[in-house]
Amino acid sequence: MKNLIAELLVKLAAKEEESKELVAQVEALEIIVTAILRKLEPEQQQSIAAGIDDAMHNASADTQSEDAQLLRNYLDKMLNHPRV
């Protein structure tokens, strides 16, 4: 039983490390995208936002899942209220 618990703890630690790496990757990408967007003219930014909005609308027209809404909210935050 102790071996099973130890093995589960090792697996849990590995999953936690993977999760931390994914969070770091996402945050790095957010910083990069924000920096690129800030270099664009406002018209270009709006055009990109409109294109993303259209793509999201088409992709999630069939489903209104919680995941799609979460993604939509995050995209809105990145495009309209980027990190400083």
PDB file with one MODEL, atoms N, CA, C and O in Angstrom:
MODEL        1
ATOM      1  N   MET A   1       0.820  -1.192   0.000  1.00  0.00           N
ATOM      2  CA  MET A   1       0.000   0.000   0.000  1.00  0.00           C
ATOM      3  C   MET A   1       0.868   1.263   0.000  1.00  0.00           C
ATOM      4  O   MET A   1       0.573   2.238  -0.691  1.00  0.00           O
ATOM      5  N   LYS A   2       1.951   1.220   0.796  1.00  0.00           N
ATOM      6  CA  LYS A   2       2.859   2.371   0.839  1.00  0.00           C
ATOM      7  C   LYS A   2       3.499   2.619  -0.527  1.00  0.00           C
ATOM      8  O   LYS A   2       3.691   3.764  -0.935  1.00  0.00           O
ATOM      9  N   ASN A   3       3.826   1.534  -1.226  1.00  0.00           N
ATOM     10  CA  ASN A   3       4.424   1.678  -2.560  1.00  0.00           C
ATOM     11  C   ASN A   3       3.437   2.317  -3.536  1.00  0.00           C
ATOM     12  O   ASN A   3       3.817   3.147  -4.362  1.00  0.00           O
ATOM     13  N   LEU A   4       2.195   1.931  -3.435  1.00  0.00           N
ATOM     14  CA  LEU A   4       1.167   2.502  -4.307  1.00  0.00           C
ATOM     15  C   LEU A   4       1.006   3.992  -4.045  1.00  0.00           C
ATOM     16  O   LEU A   4       0.922   4.784  -4.984  1.00  0.00           O
ATOM     17  N   ILE A   5       0.963   4.369  -2.797  1.00  0.00           N
ATOM     18  CA  ILE A   5       0.837   5.792  -2.442  1.00  0.00           C
ATOM     19  C   ILE A   5       2.063   6.562  -2.906  1.00  0.00           C
ATOM     20  O   ILE A   5       1.938   7.663  -3.442  1.00  0.00           O
ATOM     21  N   ALA A   6       3.235   5.999  -2.706  1.00  0.00           N
ATOM     22  CA  ALA A   6       4.464   6.657  -3.151  1.00  0.00           C
ATOM     23  C   ALA A   6       4.469   6.832  -4.668  1.00  0.00           C
ATOM     24  O   ALA A   6       4.857   7.882  -5.180  1.00  0.00           O
ATOM     25  N   GLU A   7       4.033   5.792  -5.379  1.00  0.00           N
ATOM     26  CA  GLU A   7       3.978   5.862  -6.846  1.00  0.00           C
ATOM     27  C   GLU A   7       2.986   6.929  -7.311  1.00  0.00           C
ATOM     28  O   GLU A   7       3.261   7.666  -8.257  1.00  0.00           O
ATOM     29  N   LEU A   8       1.843   7.008  -6.650  1.00  0.00           N
ATOM     30  CA  LEU A   8       0.852   8.025  -6.991  1.00  0.00           C
ATOM     31  C   LEU A   8       1.377   9.428  -6.718  1.00  0.00           C
ATOM     32  O   LEU A   8       1.120  10.348  -7.494  1.00  0.00           O
ATOM     33  N   LEU A   9       2.107   9.598  -5.628  1.00  0.00           N
ATOM     34  CA  LEU A   9       2.694  10.908  -5.315  1.00  0.00           C
ATOM     35  C   LEU A   9       3.735  11.320  -6.353  1.00  0.00           C
ATOM     36  O   LEU A   9       3.824  12.494  -6.714  1.00  0.00           O
ATOM     37  N   VAL A  10       4.508  10.373  -6.824  1.00  0.00           N
ATOM     38  CA  VAL A  10       5.500  10.659  -7.857  1.00  0.00           C
ATOM     39  C   VAL A  10       4.800  11.078  -9.151  1.00  0.00           C
ATOM     40  O   VAL A  10       5.210  12.039  -9.802  1.00  0.00           O
ATOM     41  N   LYS A  11       3.750  10.358  -9.516  1.00  0.00           N
ATOM     42  CA  LYS A  11       2.993  10.710 -10.721  1.00  0.00           C
ATOM     43  C   LYS A  11       2.341  12.080 -10.583  1.00  0.00           C
ATOM     44  O   LYS A  11       2.320  12.859 -11.535  1.00  0.00           O
ATOM     45  N   LEU A  12       1.813  12.371  -9.407  1.00  0.00           N
ATOM     46  CA  LEU A  12       1.190  13.670  -9.159  1.00  0.00           C
ATOM     47  C   LEU A  12       2.208  14.794  -9.264  1.00  0.00           C
ATOM     48  O   LEU A  12       1.905  15.850  -9.819  1.00  0.00           O
ATOM     49  N   ALA A  13       3.400  14.586  -8.744  1.00  0.00           N
ATOM     50  CA  ALA A  13       4.463  15.590  -8.832  1.00  0.00           C
ATOM     51  C   ALA A  13       4.866  15.828 -10.286  1.00  0.00           C
ATOM     52  O   ALA A  13       5.120  16.964 -10.685  1.00  0.00           O
ATOM     53  N   ALA A  14       4.925  14.762 -11.071  1.00  0.00           N
ATOM     54  CA  ALA A  14       5.275  14.910 -12.489  1.00  0.00           C
ATOM     55  C   ALA A  14       4.200  15.695 -13.227  1.00  0.00           C
ATOM     56  O   ALA A  14       4.517  16.549 -14.055  1.00  0.00           O
ATOM     57  N   LYS A  15       2.937  15.418 -12.939  1.00  0.00           N
ATOM     58  CA  LYS A  15       1.837  16.147 -13.575  1.00  0.00           C
ATOM     59  C   LYS A  15       1.869  17.617 -13.182  1.00  0.00           C
ATOM     60  O   LYS A  15       1.610  18.492 -14.009  1.00  0.00           O
ATOM     61  N   GLU A  16       2.187  17.888 -11.921  1.00  0.00           N
ATOM     62  CA  GLU A  16       2.264  19.278 -11.456  1.00  0.00           C
ATOM     63  C   GLU A  16       3.385  20.022 -12.172  1.00  0.00           C
ATOM     64  O   GLU A  16       3.223  21.191 -12.522  1.00  0.00           O
ATOM     65  N   GLU A  17       4.505  19.370 -12.391  1.00  0.00           N
ATOM     66  CA  GLU A  17       5.623  19.983 -13.106  1.00  0.00           C
ATOM     67  C   GLU A  17       5.235  20.269 -14.558  1.00  0.00           C
ATOM     68  O   GLU A  17       5.559  21.332 -15.086  1.00  0.00           O
ATOM     69  N   GLU A  18       4.546  19.333 -15.202  1.00  0.00           N
ATOM     70  CA  GLU A  18       4.069  19.550 -16.570  1.00  0.00           C
ATOM     71  C   GLU A  18       3.116  20.736 -16.618  1.00  0.00           C
ATOM     72  O   GLU A  18       3.169  21.548 -17.542  1.00  0.00           O
ATOM     73  N   SER A  19       2.262  20.827 -15.637  1.00  0.00           N
ATOM     74  CA  SER A  19       1.299  21.922 -15.576  1.00  0.00           C
ATOM     75  C   SER A  19       2.007  23.264 -15.443  1.00  0.00           C
ATOM     76  O   SER A  19       1.624  24.235 -16.095  1.00  0.00           O
ATOM     77  N   LYS A  20       3.022  23.322 -14.614  1.00  0.00           N
ATOM     78  CA  LYS A  20       3.791  24.564 -14.439  1.00  0.00           C
ATOM     79  C   LYS A  20       4.463  24.969 -15.745  1.00  0.00           C
ATOM     80  O   LYS A  20       4.501  26.148 -16.095  1.00  0.00           O
ATOM     81  N   GLU A  21       4.993  23.983 -16.462  1.00  0.00           N
ATOM     82  CA  GLU A  21       5.637  24.272 -17.743  1.00  0.00           C
ATOM     83  C   GLU A  21       4.628  24.823 -18.749  1.00  0.00           C
ATOM     84  O   GLU A  21       4.929  25.769 -19.477  1.00  0.00           O
ATOM     85  N   LEU A  22       3.441  24.237 -18.791  1.00  0.00           N
ATOM     86  CA  LEU A  22       2.411  24.721 -19.710  1.00  0.00           C
ATOM     87  C   LEU A  22       1.977  26.138 -19.365  1.00  0.00           C
ATOM     88  O   LEU A  22       1.769  26.958 -20.259  1.00  0.00           O
ATOM     89  N   VAL A  23       1.841  26.429 -18.093  1.00  0.00           N
ATOM     90  CA  VAL A  23       1.474  27.779 -17.665  1.00  0.00           C
ATOM     91  C   VAL A  23       2.548  28.770 -18.095  1.00  0.00           C
ATOM     92  O   VAL A  23       2.225  29.850 -18.590  1.00  0.00           O
ATOM     93  N   ALA A  24       3.806  28.425 -17.917  1.00  0.00           N
ATOM     94  CA  ALA A  24       4.898  29.305 -18.328  1.00  0.00           C
ATOM     95  C   ALA A  24       4.883  29.532 -19.838  1.00  0.00           C
ATOM     96  O   ALA A  24       5.109  30.650 -20.299  1.00  0.00           O
ATOM     97  N   GLN A  25       4.618  28.479 -20.608  1.00  0.00           N
ATOM     98  CA  GLN A  25       4.553  28.616 -22.064  1.00  0.00           C
ATOM     99  C   GLN A  25       3.413  29.542 -22.477  1.00  0.00           C
ATOM    100  O   GLN A  25       3.592  30.403 -23.339  1.00  0.00           O
ATOM    101  N   VAL A  26       2.260  29.372 -21.874  1.00  0.00           N
ATOM    102  CA  VAL A  26       1.107  30.209 -22.208  1.00  0.00           C
ATOM    103  C   VAL A  26       1.388  31.663 -21.849  1.00  0.00           C
ATOM    104  O   VAL A  26       1.081  32.564 -22.630  1.00  0.00           O
ATOM    105  N   GLU A  27       1.962  31.896 -20.687  1.00  0.00           N
ATOM    106  CA  GLU A  27       2.269  33.268 -20.289  1.00  0.00           C
ATOM    107  C   GLU A  27       3.302  33.899 -21.222  1.00  0.00           C
ATOM    108  O   GLU A  27       3.194  35.078 -21.558  1.00  0.00           O
ATOM    109  N   ALA A  28       4.299  33.125 -21.640  1.00  0.00           N
ATOM    110  CA  ALA A  28       5.294  33.642 -22.578  1.00  0.00           C
ATOM    111  C   ALA A  28       4.637  34.002 -23.906  1.00  0.00           C
ATOM    112  O   ALA A  28       4.922  35.056 -24.475  1.00  0.00           O
ATOM    113  N   LEU A  29       3.761  33.135 -24.402  1.00  0.00           N
ATOM    114  CA  LEU A  29       3.062  33.426 -25.653  1.00  0.00           C
ATOM    115  C   LEU A  29       2.169  34.653 -25.520  1.00  0.00           C
ATOM    116  O   LEU A  29       2.069  35.450 -26.453  1.00  0.00           O
ATOM    117  N   GLU A  30       1.527  34.810 -24.381  1.00  0.00           N
ATOM    118  CA  GLU A  30       0.684  35.982 -24.154  1.00  0.00           C
ATOM    119  C   GLU A  30       1.514  37.264 -24.215  1.00  0.00           C
ATOM    120  O   GLU A  30       1.085  38.254 -24.807  1.00  0.00           O
ATOM    121  N   ILE A  31       2.684  37.247 -23.612  1.00  0.00           N
ATOM    122  CA  ILE A  31       3.561  38.420 -23.633  1.00  0.00           C
ATOM    123  C   ILE A  31       4.011  38.729 -25.055  1.00  0.00           C
ATOM    124  O   ILE A  31       4.030  39.890 -25.466  1.00  0.00           O
ATOM    125  N   ILE A  32       4.374  37.692 -25.808  1.00  0.00           N
ATOM    126  CA  ILE A  32       4.828  37.883 -27.187  1.00  0.00           C
ATOM    127  C   ILE A  32       3.706  38.438 -28.055  1.00  0.00           C
ATOM    128  O   ILE A  32       3.911  39.400 -28.795  1.00  0.00           O
ATOM    129  N   VAL A  33       2.519  37.837 -27.970  1.00  0.00           N
ATOM    130  CA  VAL A  33       1.391  38.292 -28.789  1.00  0.00           C
ATOM    131  C   VAL A  33       1.027  39.739 -28.429  1.00  0.00           C
ATOM    132  O   VAL A  33       0.754  40.551 -29.312  1.00  0.00           O
ATOM    133  N   THR A  34       1.025  40.050 -27.150  1.00  0.00           N
ATOM    134  CA  THR A  34       0.707  41.413 -26.722  1.00  0.00           C
ATOM    135  C   THR A  34       1.714  42.403 -27.288  1.00  0.00           C
ATOM    136  O   THR A  34       1.334  43.469 -27.772  1.00  0.00           O
ATOM    137  N   ALA A  35       2.987  42.059 -27.230  1.00  0.00           N
ATOM    138  CA  ALA A  35       4.022  42.950 -27.771  1.00  0.00           C
ATOM    139  C   ALA A  35       3.838  43.157 -29.276  1.00  0.00           C
ATOM    140  O   ALA A  35       3.996  44.270 -29.777  1.00  0.00           O
ATOM    141  N   ILE A  36       3.507  42.088 -29.986  1.00  0.00           N
ATOM    142  CA  ILE A  36       3.288  42.201 -31.436  1.00  0.00           C
ATOM    143  C   ILE A  36       2.064  43.067 -31.711  1.00  0.00           C
ATOM    144  O   ILE A  36       2.114  43.945 -32.573  1.00  0.00           O
ATOM    145  N   LEU A  37       0.978  42.839 -31.003  1.00  0.00           N
ATOM    146  CA  LEU A  37      -0.241  43.619 -31.223  1.00  0.00           C
ATOM    147  C   LEU A  37      -0.027  45.108 -30.964  1.00  0.00           C
ATOM    148  O   LEU A  37      -0.587  45.952 -31.663  1.00  0.00           O
ATOM    149  N   ARG A  38       0.768  45.418 -29.981  1.00  0.00           N
ATOM    150  CA  ARG A  38       1.013  46.829 -29.661  1.00  0.00           C
ATOM    151  C   ARG A  38       1.809  47.551 -30.739  1.00  0.00           C
ATOM    152  O   ARG A  38       1.767  48.779 -30.821  1.00  0.00           O
ATOM    153  N   LYS A  39       2.524  46.812 -31.556  1.00  0.00           N
ATOM    154  CA  LYS A  39       3.296  47.409 -32.652  1.00  0.00           C
ATOM    155  C   LYS A  39       2.431  47.691 -33.873  1.00  0.00           C
ATOM    156  O   LYS A  39       2.846  48.420 -34.774  1.00  0.00           O
ATOM    157  N   LEU A  40       1.233  47.121 -33.908  1.00  0.00           N
ATOM    158  CA  LEU A  40       0.343  47.297 -35.056  1.00  0.00           C
ATOM    159  C   LEU A  40      -0.476  48.575 -34.928  1.00  0.00           C
ATOM    160  O   LEU A  40      -0.685  49.105 -33.836  1.00  0.00           O
ATOM    161  N   GLU A  41      -0.923  49.042 -36.067  1.00  0.00           N
ATOM    162  CA  GLU A  41      -1.840  50.173 -36.090  1.00  0.00           C
ATOM    163  C   GLU A  41      -3.190  49.725 -35.521  1.00  0.00           C
ATOM    164  O   GLU A  41      -3.528  48.544 -35.601  1.00  0.00           O
ATOM    165  N   PRO A  42      -3.963  50.650 -34.948  1.00  0.00           N
ATOM    166  CA  PRO A  42      -5.271  50.270 -34.384  1.00  0.00           C
ATOM    167  C   PRO A  42      -6.188  49.571 -35.387  1.00  0.00           C
ATOM    168  O   PRO A  42      -6.938  48.668 -35.017  1.00  0.00           O
ATOM    169  N   GLU A  43      -6.131  49.985 -36.655  1.00  0.00           N
ATOM    170  CA  GLU A  43      -6.972  49.354 -37.671  1.00  0.00           C
ATOM    171  C   GLU A  43      -6.573  47.887 -37.874  1.00  0.00           C
ATOM    172  O   GLU A  43      -7.425  47.017 -38.049  1.00  0.00           O
ATOM    173  N   GLN A  44      -5.267  47.634 -37.846  1.00  0.00           N
ATOM    174  CA  GLN A  44      -4.788  46.262 -37.991  1.00  0.00           C
ATOM    175  C   GLN A  44      -5.205  45.419 -36.784  1.00  0.00           C
ATOM    176  O   GLN A  44      -5.603  44.264 -36.936  1.00  0.00           O
ATOM    177  N   GLN A  45      -5.112  45.996 -35.596  1.00  0.00           N
ATOM    178  CA  GLN A  45      -5.525  45.297 -34.387  1.00  0.00           C
ATOM    179  C   GLN A  45      -7.007  44.928 -34.462  1.00  0.00           C
ATOM    180  O   GLN A  45      -7.394  43.809 -34.126  1.00  0.00           O
ATOM    181  N   GLN A  46      -7.827  45.875 -34.905  1.00  0.00           N
ATOM    182  CA  GLN A  46      -9.266  45.619 -35.015  1.00  0.00           C
ATOM    183  C   GLN A  46      -9.562  44.553 -36.064  1.00  0.00           C
ATOM    184  O   GLN A  46     -10.453  43.724 -35.882  1.00  0.00           O
ATOM    185  N   SER A  47      -8.812  44.581 -37.158  1.00  0.00           N
ATOM    186  CA  SER A  47      -8.995  43.593 -38.212  1.00  0.00           C
ATOM    187  C   SER A  47      -8.654  42.194 -37.702  1.00  0.00           C
ATOM    188  O   SER A  47      -9.376  41.235 -37.979  1.00  0.00           O
ATOM    189  N   ILE A  48      -7.571  42.082 -36.969  1.00  0.00           N
ATOM    190  CA  ILE A  48      -7.180  40.792 -36.393  1.00  0.00           C
ATOM    191  C   ILE A  48      -8.235  40.320 -35.400  1.00  0.00           C
ATOM    192  O   ILE A  48      -8.624  39.152 -35.411  1.00  0.00           O
ATOM    193  N   ALA A  49      -8.696  41.222 -34.546  1.00  0.00           N
ATOM    194  CA  ALA A  49      -9.721  40.866 -33.553  1.00  0.00           C
ATOM    195  C   ALA A  49     -10.998  40.407 -34.241  1.00  0.00           C
ATOM    196  O   ALA A  49     -11.632  39.448 -33.803  1.00  0.00           O
ATOM    197  N   ALA A  50     -11.377  41.089 -35.318  1.00  0.00           N
ATOM    198  CA  ALA A  50     -12.584  40.706 -36.050  1.00  0.00           C
ATOM    199  C   ALA A  50     -12.411  39.336 -36.703  1.00  0.00           C
ATOM    200  O   ALA A  50     -13.338  38.527 -36.701  1.00  0.00           O
ATOM    201  N   GLY A  51     -11.231  39.075 -37.261  1.00  0.00           N
ATOM    202  CA  GLY A  51     -10.963  37.781 -37.872  1.00  0.00           C
ATOM    203  C   GLY A  51     -11.011  36.649 -36.856  1.00  0.00           C
ATOM    204  O   GLY A  51     -11.548  35.577 -37.133  1.00  0.00           O
ATOM    205  N   ILE A  52     -10.451  36.891 -35.689  1.00  0.00           N
ATOM    206  CA  ILE A  52     -10.483  35.886 -34.623  1.00  0.00           C
ATOM    207  C   ILE A  52     -11.909  35.665 -34.154  1.00  0.00           C
ATOM    208  O   ILE A  52     -12.323  34.530 -33.920  1.00  0.00           O
ATOM    209  N   ASP A  53     -12.658  36.746 -34.016  1.00  0.00           N
ATOM    210  CA  ASP A  53     -14.052  36.636 -33.586  1.00  0.00           C
ATOM    211  C   ASP A  53     -14.868  35.823 -34.590  1.00  0.00           C
ATOM    212  O   ASP A  53     -15.672  34.976 -34.199  1.00  0.00           O
ATOM    213  N   ASP A  54     -14.662  36.079 -35.878  1.00  0.00           N
ATOM    214  CA  ASP A  54     -15.358  35.307 -36.917  1.00  0.00           C
ATOM    215  C   ASP A  54     -14.978  33.829 -36.849  1.00  0.00           C
ATOM    216  O   ASP A  54     -15.840  32.954 -36.942  1.00  0.00           O
ATOM    217  N   ALA A  55     -13.687  33.558 -36.686  1.00  0.00           N
ATOM    218  CA  ALA A  55     -13.225  32.171 -36.613  1.00  0.00           C
ATOM    219  C   ALA A  55     -13.818  31.465 -35.401  1.00  0.00           C
ATOM    220  O   ALA A  55     -14.229  30.308 -35.495  1.00  0.00           O
ATOM    221  N   MET A  56     -13.864  32.147 -34.274  1.00  0.00           N
ATOM    222  CA  MET A  56     -14.446  31.551 -33.066  1.00  0.00           C
ATOM    223  C   MET A  56     -15.936  31.308 -33.250  1.00  0.00           C
ATOM    224  O   MET A  56     -16.462  30.281 -32.820  1.00  0.00           O
ATOM    225  N   HIS A  57     -16.613  32.253 -33.888  1.00  0.00           N
ATOM    226  CA  HIS A  57     -18.052  32.097 -34.118  1.00  0.00           C
ATOM    227  C   HIS A  57     -18.323  30.886 -35.001  1.00  0.00           C
ATOM    228  O   HIS A  57     -19.227  30.098 -34.725  1.00  0.00           O
ATOM    229  N   ASN A  58     -17.536  30.743 -36.063  1.00  0.00           N
ATOM    230  CA  ASN A  58     -17.715  29.609 -36.974  1.00  0.00           C
ATOM    231  C   ASN A  58     -17.350  28.284 -36.307  1.00  0.00           C
ATOM    232  O   ASN A  58     -18.018  27.272 -36.518  1.00  0.00           O
ATOM    233  N   ALA A  59     -16.299  28.295 -35.510  1.00  0.00           N
ATOM    234  CA  ALA A  59     -15.841  27.057 -34.882  1.00  0.00           C
ATOM    235  C   ALA A  59     -16.789  26.582 -33.789  1.00  0.00           C
ATOM    236  O   ALA A  59     -16.945  25.380 -33.576  1.00  0.00           O
ATOM    237  N   SER A  60     -17.416  27.519 -33.101  1.00  0.00           N
ATOM    238  CA  SER A  60     -18.266  27.115 -31.975  1.00  0.00           C
ATOM    239  C   SER A  60     -19.749  27.327 -32.263  1.00  0.00           C
ATOM    240  O   SER A  60     -20.559  27.392 -31.339  1.00  0.00           O
ATOM    241  N   ALA A  61     -20.103  27.434 -33.539  1.00  0.00           N
ATOM    242  CA  ALA A  61     -21.513  27.625 -33.882  1.00  0.00           C
ATOM    243  C   ALA A  61     -22.349  26.423 -33.480  1.00  0.00           C
ATOM    244  O   ALA A  61     -23.520  26.559 -33.126  1.00  0.00           O
ATOM    245  N   ASP A  62     -21.743  25.254 -33.537  1.00  0.00           N
ATOM    246  CA  ASP A  62     -22.469  24.033 -33.203  1.00  0.00           C
ATOM    247  C   ASP A  62     -22.567  23.796 -31.704  1.00  0.00           C
ATOM    248  O   ASP A  62     -23.536  23.212 -31.219  1.00  0.00           O
ATOM    249  N   THR A  63     -21.564  24.250 -30.984  1.00  0.00           N
ATOM    250  CA  THR A  63     -21.552  23.995 -29.541  1.00  0.00           C
ATOM    251  C   THR A  63     -21.368  25.282 -28.772  1.00  0.00           C
ATOM    252  O   THR A  63     -20.643  26.179 -29.202  1.00  0.00           O
ATOM    253  N   GLN A  64     -22.015  25.368 -27.656  1.00  0.00           N
ATOM    254  CA  GLN A  64     -21.855  26.501 -26.750  1.00  0.00           C
ATOM    255  C   GLN A  64     -21.295  25.976 -25.435  1.00  0.00           C
ATOM    256  O   GLN A  64     -21.842  26.237 -24.364  1.00  0.00           O
ATOM    257  N   SER A  65     -20.213  25.242 -25.530  1.00  0.00           N
ATOM    258  CA  SER A  65     -19.649  24.606 -24.349  1.00  0.00           C
ATOM    259  C   SER A  65     -18.988  25.627 -23.435  1.00  0.00           C
ATOM    260  O   SER A  65     -18.683  26.754 -23.826  1.00  0.00           O
ATOM    261  N   GLU A  66     -18.784  25.190 -22.224  1.00  0.00           N
ATOM    262  CA  GLU A  66     -18.115  26.028 -21.231  1.00  0.00           C
ATOM    263  C   GLU A  66     -16.681  26.319 -21.661  1.00  0.00           C
ATOM    264  O   GLU A  66     -16.172  27.413 -21.416  1.00  0.00           O
ATOM    265  N   ASP A  67     -16.022  25.347 -22.302  1.00  0.00           N
ATOM    266  CA  ASP A  67     -14.649  25.548 -22.762  1.00  0.00           C
ATOM    267  C   ASP A  67     -14.578  26.608 -23.853  1.00  0.00           C
ATOM    268  O   ASP A  67     -13.666  27.435 -23.858  1.00  0.00           O
ATOM    269  N   ALA A  68     -15.530  26.587 -24.771  1.00  0.00           N
ATOM    270  CA  ALA A  68     -15.557  27.582 -25.838  1.00  0.00           C
ATOM    271  C   ALA A  68     -15.772  28.972 -25.264  1.00  0.00           C
ATOM    272  O   ALA A  68     -15.155  29.932 -25.725  1.00  0.00           O
ATOM    273  N   GLN A  69     -16.633  29.094 -24.273  1.00  0.00           N
ATOM    274  CA  GLN A  69     -16.876  30.384 -23.645  1.00  0.00           C
ATOM    275  C   GLN A  69     -15.642  30.870 -22.895  1.00  0.00           C
ATOM    276  O   GLN A  69     -15.323  32.058 -22.924  1.00  0.00           O
ATOM    277  N   LEU A  70     -14.956  29.962 -22.231  1.00  0.00           N
ATOM    278  CA  LEU A  70     -13.725  30.316 -21.520  1.00  0.00           C
ATOM    279  C   LEU A  70     -12.673  30.815 -22.501  1.00  0.00           C
ATOM    280  O   LEU A  70     -11.996  31.810 -22.243  1.00  0.00           O
ATOM    281  N   LEU A  71     -12.539  30.123 -23.624  1.00  0.00           N
ATOM    282  CA  LEU A  71     -11.592  30.541 -24.650  1.00  0.00           C
ATOM    283  C   LEU A  71     -11.968  31.908 -25.206  1.00  0.00           C
ATOM    284  O   LEU A  71     -11.111  32.775 -25.380  1.00  0.00           O
ATOM    285  N   ARG A  72     -13.247  32.093 -25.483  1.00  0.00           N
ATOM    286  CA  ARG A  72     -13.726  33.380 -25.996  1.00  0.00           C
ATOM    287  C   ARG A  72     -13.415  34.516 -25.021  1.00  0.00           C
ATOM    288  O   ARG A  72     -12.965  35.586 -25.430  1.00  0.00           O
ATOM    289  N   ASN A  73     -13.654  34.280 -23.747  1.00  0.00           N
ATOM    290  CA  ASN A  73     -13.381  35.305 -22.725  1.00  0.00           C
ATOM    291  C   ASN A  73     -11.891  35.630 -22.651  1.00  0.00           C
ATOM    292  O   ASN A  73     -11.504  36.790 -22.508  1.00  0.00           O
ATOM    293  N   TYR A  74     -11.067  34.598 -22.750  1.00  0.00           N
ATOM    294  CA  TYR A  74      -9.631  34.825 -22.690  1.00  0.00           C
ATOM    295  C   TYR A  74      -9.133  35.577 -23.918  1.00  0.00           C
ATOM    296  O   TYR A  74      -8.291  36.467 -23.804  1.00  0.00           O
ATOM    297  N   LEU A  75      -9.647  35.224 -25.086  1.00  0.00           N
ATOM    298  CA  LEU A  75      -9.272  35.950 -26.306  1.00  0.00           C
ATOM    299  C   LEU A  75      -9.687  37.411 -26.219  1.00  0.00           C
ATOM    300  O   LEU A  75      -8.927  38.295 -26.614  1.00  0.00           O
ATOM    301  N   ASP A  76     -10.871  37.669 -25.711  1.00  0.00           N
ATOM    302  CA  ASP A  76     -11.334  39.037 -25.545  1.00  0.00           C
ATOM    303  C   ASP A  76     -10.409  39.805 -24.614  1.00  0.00           C
ATOM    304  O   ASP A  76     -10.071  40.962 -24.866  1.00  0.00           O
ATOM    305  N   LYS A  77     -10.008  39.151 -23.541  1.00  0.00           N
ATOM    306  CA  LYS A  77      -9.106  39.794 -22.585  1.00  0.00           C
ATOM    307  C   LYS A  77      -7.774  40.121 -23.250  1.00  0.00           C
ATOM    308  O   LYS A  77      -7.241  41.214 -23.064  1.00  0.00           O
ATOM    309  N   MET A  78      -7.234  39.185 -24.022  1.00  0.00           N
ATOM    310  CA  MET A  78      -5.945  39.417 -24.671  1.00  0.00           C
ATOM    311  C   MET A  78      -6.015  40.503 -25.737  1.00  0.00           C
ATOM    312  O   MET A  78      -5.109  41.328 -25.857  1.00  0.00           O
ATOM    313  N   LEU A  79      -7.099  40.496 -26.510  1.00  0.00           N
ATOM    314  CA  LEU A  79      -7.194  41.431 -27.622  1.00  0.00           C
ATOM    315  C   LEU A  79      -7.620  42.834 -27.179  1.00  0.00           C
ATOM    316  O   LEU A  79      -7.152  43.834 -27.724  1.00  0.00           O
ATOM    317  N   ASN A  80      -8.499  42.894 -26.199  1.00  0.00           N
ATOM    318  CA  ASN A  80      -9.047  44.196 -25.809  1.00  0.00           C
ATOM    319  C   ASN A  80      -8.474  44.772 -24.525  1.00  0.00           C
ATOM    320  O   ASN A  80      -8.557  45.977 -24.285  1.00  0.00           O
ATOM    321  N   HIS A  81      -7.895  43.913 -23.704  1.00  0.00           N
ATOM    322  CA  HIS A  81      -7.321  44.368 -22.434  1.00  0.00           C
ATOM    323  C   HIS A  81      -5.997  43.653 -22.189  1.00  0.00           C
ATOM    324  O   HIS A  81      -5.868  42.910 -21.217  1.00  0.00           O
ATOM    325  N   PRO A  82      -4.995  43.872 -23.074  1.00  0.00           N
ATOM    326  CA  PRO A  82      -3.757  43.125 -22.943  1.00  0.00           C
ATOM    327  C   PRO A  82      -2.973  43.517 -21.701  1.00  0.00           C
ATOM    328  O   PRO A  82      -3.204  44.563 -21.094  1.00  0.00           O
ATOM    329  N   ARG A  83      -2.041  42.648 -21.346  1.00  0.00           N
ATOM    330  CA  ARG A  83      -1.156  42.931 -20.216  1.00  0.00           C
ATOM    331  C   ARG A  83      -0.399  44.228 -20.456  1.00  0.00           C
ATOM    332  O   ARG A  83      -0.136  44.611 -21.596  1.00  0.00           O
ATOM    333  N   VAL A  84      -0.066  44.877 -19.396  1.00  0.00           N
ATOM    334  CA  VAL A  84       0.687  46.136 -19.503  1.00  0.00           C
ATOM    335  C   VAL A  84       2.149  45.857 -19.615  1.00  0.00           C
ATOM    336  O   VAL A  84       2.949  46.788 -19.714  1.00  0.00           O
TER     337      VAL A  84
ENDMDL
END
